[in-house]
Amino acid sequence: MNAPRILQLLPALGDGGVERGTVEMANYLSQRGIENFIVSTGGPLVEALKGDKSQHITMPVGSKSPLKIISNAKRLAHLIDSEAIDIVHARSRAPAWAGYLACRFARRDVHFLTTFHGVYSHQNKWKRRYNQVMLKGSLVVANSAFIRNHIISVYGYPAERIIVASRGVDPEQFNPALLSPEETGRVRQELGGQPDAPLIVIVGRITDWKGHRYLVEALDLCARRDLRLAIVGSGVESVIENIREMIRERGLDHRVCMAGSRRDIPAVMAAADLVISSSVRPEAFGRVAIEAQAMATPIIATAHGGSLETVIDGQTGYLVPPADASAMAAAIENALADPAALAEMGQAGRRNVLEKFTIETMLNNEFSAYQRIMPEAHF
């Protein structure tokens, strides 16, 4: 049998972790000479597709409308038949429903699998029924051991049918050796850092559950008044305004830089003394923690979700209780008290990532799901 042809489904190709992972898999397949397709509404990451083996097709598969899901399923079924698709891989619930039904509508035999990228709301029976589509395949990929355990405990899905493919980073893209002291210094200055004062950074979308307010409170509690904080990312405007108001009320305007979105995340992390992940709800994985460690910058993260797998407490960073500004402040001050130990912690973090959390390891693990679902295929 020839190499299978693979179709990935997700709502859009924006600049998030799920989207990056999808494109990374497409490029990985292309490098192996495997024809593959991505169906989404499009977005900036379409341009990141490489090679002539990957193709993006625009379709509103993120729609939750039942009528639109049926319409999308019919269009996908035609695509499956016309392009001889062998595997449909869905990465979100609405696309999964369209993809699952398309597999039923298609004239050819086709395999269906999903990747759980998060903890979906499951408080009522309707939500649970909607989520069930993510378990319709013969295999499920989980992006962390935390998510694997969630799938087993909440849905009773068999453990032997779950493949864990923890997220990974490109150690060459996230490589502190590629940055000159001049470049790091320039970025540090742009983030409000001072030459002889520590700088902490939080990177990511600004929403309530990311816990930025607890980090601002922790900054105010720290005894070091020269400590600076840079908040990097965009997000919900009402949340951003609440954070700005909190900063003003506490008189922290001169110590906090609202930096907005930036594309140079490796340089941002290298410019910081500490990177913070203050989520108040468990992250399914949390790429920020491994990206910071890859840049040899210690991470302080809240102790739940994927952070329990990626951060070695006291060795590559610190874990603190969620929504606890006092504990966060204590961890920050403890980390900054010994610069030599902090530097060694950063090096330990990079070693941790190189050993466990590279993009190569992630892609190999996820690719193994395709091999397992079609053992007769020539990969």
Residue pairs with C-beta under 8 A, 6 or more apart in sequence:
1 376
1 377
1 378
2 377
2 378
3 32
3 33
3 34
3 35
3 377
3 378
3 379
4 34
4 86
4 87
4 370
4 374
4 377
4 379
5 34
5 35
5 36
5 37
5 83
5 84
5 85
5 86
5 87
6 29
6 34
6 35
6 36
6 37
6 85
6 86
6 87
6 89
6 370
7 36
7 37
7 38
7 39
7 76
7 79
7 80
7 83
7 85
7 87
7 88
7 89
7 99
8 22
8 25
8 26
8 36
8 37
8 38
8 39
8 89
8 90
8 91
9 38
9 39
9 40
9 61
9 76
9 88
9 89
9 90
9 91
9 92
9 95
9 96
9 98
9 99
10 18
10 19
10 22
10 38
10 40
10 61
10 62
10 90
10 91
10 92
10 95
11 40
11 41
11 61
11 62
11 92
11 94
11 95
12 19
12 40
12 41
12 42
12 43
12 62
13 19
13 22
13 23
13 38
13 40
13 41
13 42
13 43
13 44
13 45
13 46
13 56
14 43
14 44
14 45
15 43
15 44
15 45
16 205
17 117
17 167
17 285
17 287
18 91
18 92
18 117
19 43
19 45
20 45
21 91
21 117
21 143
21 167
21 362
22 38
22 45
22 91
23 38
23 45
23 48
23 49
24 359
24 362
24 363
25 363
25 366
25 367
26 36
26 38
26 49
26 54
27 48
27 49
27 50
27 51
27 54
28 363
28 367
29 35
29 36
29 53
29 54
29 367
30 36
30 49
30 50
30 51
30 52
30 53
30 54
31 51
32 379
33 53
34 53
34 379
35 53
35 83
36 53
36 54
36 55
37 54
37 55
37 56
37 57
37 79
37 83
37 85
38 49
38 54
38 55
38 56
38 57
39 56
39 57
39 58
39 59
39 61
39 76
39 79
39 95
40 56
40 58
40 59
40 61
40 62
40 95
41 58
41 59
41 60
41 61
41 62
42 56
42 58
46 56
49 55
49 56
57 79
59 72
59 75
59 76
60 68
60 72
61 72
61 76
61 94
61 95
61 98
61 99
62 92
62 94
62 95
63 69
63 72
63 94
64 94
69 94
69 97
69 98
69 101
70 101
72 95
72 98
72 102
73 97
73 98
73 99
73 100
73 101
73 102
73 105
74 102
74 105
75 102
76 88
76 98
76 99
76 102
77 101
77 102
77 103
77 105
77 106
77 107
79 85
79 102
80 88
80 102
80 103
80 106
80 108
80 110
81 106
81 107
81 108
84 108
85 106
85 108
85 110
86 110
86 111
86 374
86 377
87 110
87 111
87 112
87 113
87 370
87 373
87 374
88 99
88 100
88 102
88 103
88 110
88 111
88 112
88 113
89 113
89 114
89 115
89 370
90 96
90 99
90 100
90 112
90 113
90 114
90 115
90 133
90 134
91 114
91 115
91 117
92 117
93 120
93 130
93 131
93 133
93 134
96 114
96 133
96 134
96 136
97 133
99 112
100 112
100 133
100 136
100 137
103 110
103 111
103 112
111 137
111 138
111 373
111 374
112 136
112 137
112 138
113 137
113 138
113 139
113 140
113 141
113 369
113 373
114 133
114 134
114 135
114 136
114 137
114 140
114 141
115 140
115 141
115 142
115 143
115 165
115 366
116 134
116 140
116 141
116 142
116 143
116 147
116 150
116 151
116 284
117 143
117 147
117 284
118 147
118 284
119 147
119 150
119 282
119 284
120 127
120 131
120 134
121 127
122 128
122 131
122 154
128 155
131 155
132 155
134 140
135 151
135 155
135 157
137 373
138 161
138 373
139 161
139 162
139 163
139 369
139 372
139 373
140 151
140 157
140 161
140 162
140 163
141 162
141 163
141 164
141 165
141 366
141 369
142 148
142 151
142 162
142 163
142 164
142 165
143 164
143 165
143 166
143 167
143 284
143 285
143 306
144 164
144 166
144 167
144 284
144 285
144 305
144 306
144 309
145 164
145 166
145 309
146 282
146 284
146 285
146 305
146 306
146 308
146 309
147 284
147 285
147 306
148 159
148 162
148 164
151 157
151 162
152 159
152 162
163 365
163 366
163 368
163 369
163 372
164 365
165 362
165 363
165 365
165 366
165 369
166 285
166 306
166 309
166 310
166 356
166 357
166 361
166 362
166 365
167 285
167 287
167 290
167 306
167 357
167 362
168 290
168 357
168 358
168 359
168 360
168 361
168 362
168 363
169 287
169 290
169 291
169 294
169 353
169 357
169 358
169 359
170 358
170 359
171 294
171 353
171 354
171 358
171 359
172 178
173 266
174 266
174 269
174 291
174 294
174 295
174 353
175 266
175 294
175 295
176 266
176 270
176 295
176 296
176 350
178 266
179 266
179 267
179 270
183 267
184 267
184 270
184 271
185 271
187 264
187 267
187 268
187 270
187 271
188 199
188 271
188 272
190 259
191 199
191 201
191 228
191 230
191 232
191 257
191 259
191 268
191 271
191 272
192 199
192 228
192 229
192 230
192 255
192 256
192 257
192 259
193 199
193 228
193 230
193 271
193 272
194 226
194 228
196 226
197 226
197 227
197 228
198 224
198 226
198 227
198 228
198 273
198 274
198 336
199 227
199 228
199 229
199 230
199 271
199 272
199 273
200 219
200 227
200 228
200 229
200 230
200 272
200 273
200 274
200 275
200 276
200 332
201 229
201 230
201 231
201 232
201 268
201 269
201 271
201 272
201 274
201 275
201 276
202 210
202 212
202 215
202 229
202 230
202 231
202 232
202 233
202 275
202 276
202 277
202 278
203 232
203 233
203 265
203 268
203 269
203 275
203 288
203 291
204 210
204 232
204 233
204 277
204 288
205 233
205 234
205 235
206 212
206 231
206 233
206 234
206 235
206 236
206 239
206 240
206 243
207 235
207 236
207 239
208 236
208 239
208 280
209 279
209 280
209 281
210 235
210 278
210 279
210 280
211 278
211 279
211 280
211 302
211 322
211 323
212 231
212 239
212 243
212 278
213 242
213 243
213 246
214 278
214 280
214 323
214 324
214 325
214 328
215 229
215 276
215 278
215 325
215 328
216 229
216 243
216 246
216 247
216 250
216 252
216 256
217 246
217 325
217 329
218 325
218 326
218 328
218 329
218 332
219 227
219 229
219 252
219 255
219 256
219 329
220 250
220 252
221 325
221 326
221 329
222 329
222 332
222 333
223 333
224 333
224 336
225 255
227 255
227 332
227 336
228 255
228 256
228 257
229 252
229 255
229 256
229 257
230 256
230 257
230 259
230 268
230 272
231 243
231 256
231 257
231 258
231 259
232 259
232 260
232 261
232 262
232 265
232 268
233 260
233 261
234 240
234 260
234 261
240 258
243 258
244 258
247 253
247 256
259 268
262 268
265 291
266 291
266 294
266 295
269 275
269 291
269 292
269 295
269 297
270 295
270 296
270 297
272 292
272 297
273 297
273 335
273 336
273 342
274 297
274 298
274 299
274 300
274 332
274 335
274 336
274 342
275 288
275 292
275 297
275 298
275 299
275 300
276 299
276 300
276 301
276 328
276 332
277 283
277 286
277 288
277 289
277 299
277 300
277 301
277 302
277 307
278 301
278 302
278 322
278 328
279 286
279 301
279 302
279 304
279 305
279 322
280 302
280 322
280 323
281 304
281 305
281 322
282 304
282 305
282 306
283 304
283 305
283 306
283 307
284 305
284 306
285 305
285 306
285 309
285 310
286 301
286 305
286 306
286 307
286 310
288 299
289 299
289 301
289 306
289 307
289 310
289 311
289 317
290 310
290 353
290 357
292 298
292 299
292 317
292 349
293 299
293 310
293 311
293 316
293 317
293 346
293 349
293 350
293 352
293 353
293 357
294 349
294 350
294 353
294 354
294 357
295 350
296 346
296 347
296 349
296 350
297 346
297 349
298 316
298 317
298 318
298 335
298 342
298 345
298 346
298 349
299 311
299 316
299 317
299 318
299 349
300 317
300 318
300 319
300 320
300 328
300 331
300 332
300 335
301 307
301 310
301 311
301 317
301 318
301 319
301 320
302 319
302 320
302 321
302 322
302 323
303 313
303 319
303 320
303 321
303 322
304 322
307 319
308 319
310 352
310 357
311 317
311 318
311 319
312 348
312 352
313 319
315 345
315 348
315 352
316 345
316 348
316 349
316 352
317 345
317 349
318 331
318 334
318 335
320 327
320 328
320 330
320 331
321 327
335 342
335 345
336 342
367 379
370 377
370 379
371 377
371 379
